[in-house]
Amino acid sequence: MKPHVLVLGGNFAGLGSALKIREYCGDSVRISLIDQKDYLLFVPNIPLEIFEGRDPARTLRLDLPNTLADEDIEFIQAEVKAIDPDKKRVDFLPNERPGSATETLVYDYLVIAIGNRLAFDKIEGFADHGHTVTNFFYGNKLRKFLENDYKGGPIAIGSARFHQGDGARDITLYGGHPFPVAEAACEGPPVEVMLALGTWLKEHHKGSPKTITVFTPSKLIAEDAGEKVVGKLLEIAGAMGFHYVNNGQDITRLTKDGVELKSGQKIDAELKIIFPDWAPHDFLKGLPISDNKGFVITDTLMRNPRYPEIFAAGDAAAITVPKLGAIADQECDIVGRQMAKDMGKMNSEEADNHLAPVTYCIGDMGDKKAFYIRSNSWFGGTEQVLKTGRIPFLLKMEFKNLYFGTKGKMPKWGLEASELLAEKLF
C-alpha cells in the first residue's frame, strides 16, 4: 500500500504542502487533507476589496474539493480534535452538519499546517467596539461600517501582543544569527490598512491620514522588514500626516471612545481596527511535538525532531515567525522535497534545502499603488528592499489572479519575475 500522507489545514500552508507533495512525490503516496471549511480564504486581499467597496466573500474564495480532486487528493471537511503522535492517529469531527460522531484516521506522514486561533476573544471590548480585516465576516462588517455608520472621527489601527513559544529558541539562521523574538504576530497588515484607509478617507471626503494613529506593542512596527525599510515607511507615513505610537506592550481593552494600552497610553478612536494575538489550537497544546505555547516544533527542514514523520508548515509551526504567508510558501516547498526524499524521488542534495526566512510583503496603499518589501535582515541576512508605486500594486493583483488561475500551483518563476519587475526594471 502507498504511504498515507495526512495534511491538516487547507489554507495557504495546507494546500501548498499538499500540492508540493503531489508535485514532487507523484503517485507514490496517498494524500488526504482535512479542513473545517471547504474553501481557501485568500486573506491578503481582504483590505483591498473592502476599500474598493466589494464583498470579499464573492471574490476571494477558492473551492477546495475540486482543486484537490484535480490532484487526486482526498478532501475531508471536519474539525480536528486530537493528535496522537505515538499511535499515528488523528481524531476529527465532520462538520458539514451538526451532530456528527468523532472519526479517526491513521497516517504514515502528518503535515500540520492548520494555522492558529486569532484570539479576538481575549481582547476586552472587541466584540462591542472592534473591527478587523481577517476574514469575510469581519471584512464585510468593516465595509458596512465605513459606508453607513462612520462619522469621520479618529481611527486607531494596531496589534495586540503576540506570545511566542520557545520552540525555535535553539535554532540559528543565516550563519549563526539567533532566532528572533516577535512582539506582534504580523504587522504588514496594520501598515497596509493604515495607508489604504488614509487614501479611502480622502477619496470619500471623510478625513485624511491625520485622522489615523497606528500603534504597535513593539519598539518598531513591522520589525521583520528591517530598520532601514521601516524607517523609510515611517518617514513616508509621517509626511502624509499619520500618527505613530510604539512600545504599547499590549491592548488592555477597547471602549466606545478608543484603545487603552498596557503601557498606560490611550488612543482616542471612533473606529478601532485590531490585529490580535495568534494562539495555537487547543488540541496542539501539551503534545510531545509542541512547545510551551502549543506551536509545533520543527528543525529547519520542517520535521519534528522526536517524530520525523511529522512536519509542520505555516502559522502552526514554531519556526514561522512572523506569521507570514511568504515564509509558509518556502516551508511548503521544503516539506514536499523532504517527503520526496523519503519516497526515493530526490537525493539529499536536491531535498535538503534548509529554511532561510525572507520577509516578502506587498501591501495596498490605495489609489492603485502599493509597497513592496523584500528583507532578511531581521533573521541575520543583509538585504532590505522597499519599493512603492503602481508596479507593486499590479504585482499584488496579478499574484491573486495567478493563484486562482493555477488553483494554488504557483509557477516557480513567479517570485523571480516579481523581484525583477519590482526591483530592477521599474
Buried (B, 14 or more C-beta within 10 A) or exposed (E): EEBBBBBBBBBBBBBBBBBBBBBBBEEBBBBBBBBBEBBBBBBBBBBBBBBBEBBBBEBBBBBBBEBBEEBEBBBBBBBBBBBEBEEBBBBBBBEEEEEEEEBEBEBBBBBBBBBBBBBBEEBBBBEEBBBBBBBBEBBBBBBEEBEEEBEEBBBBBBBBBBBBBBBBEEBEBBEEBEBBEBBBBBBBBBBBBBBBBBBBBBEBEBBBBEBBBBBBBBEBBBBBBBEEBBBBBBEBBEEBEBBBBBBBBBBBBBBEBBBBBBBEBBBEBBBBBBBBBBBBBEBBBEBEBBBBBBBBBBBBBBBBEEBEBBBBBBBBBBBBBBBBBBBBBBBBBBBBBBBBBBBEBBEEEEBBBEBBBBBBBBBBBBBEBBBBBBBBBBBBBEEBBBBBBEBBBBBBBBBBEBBBEEBBBBEEEBBEBBBEBBBEEE
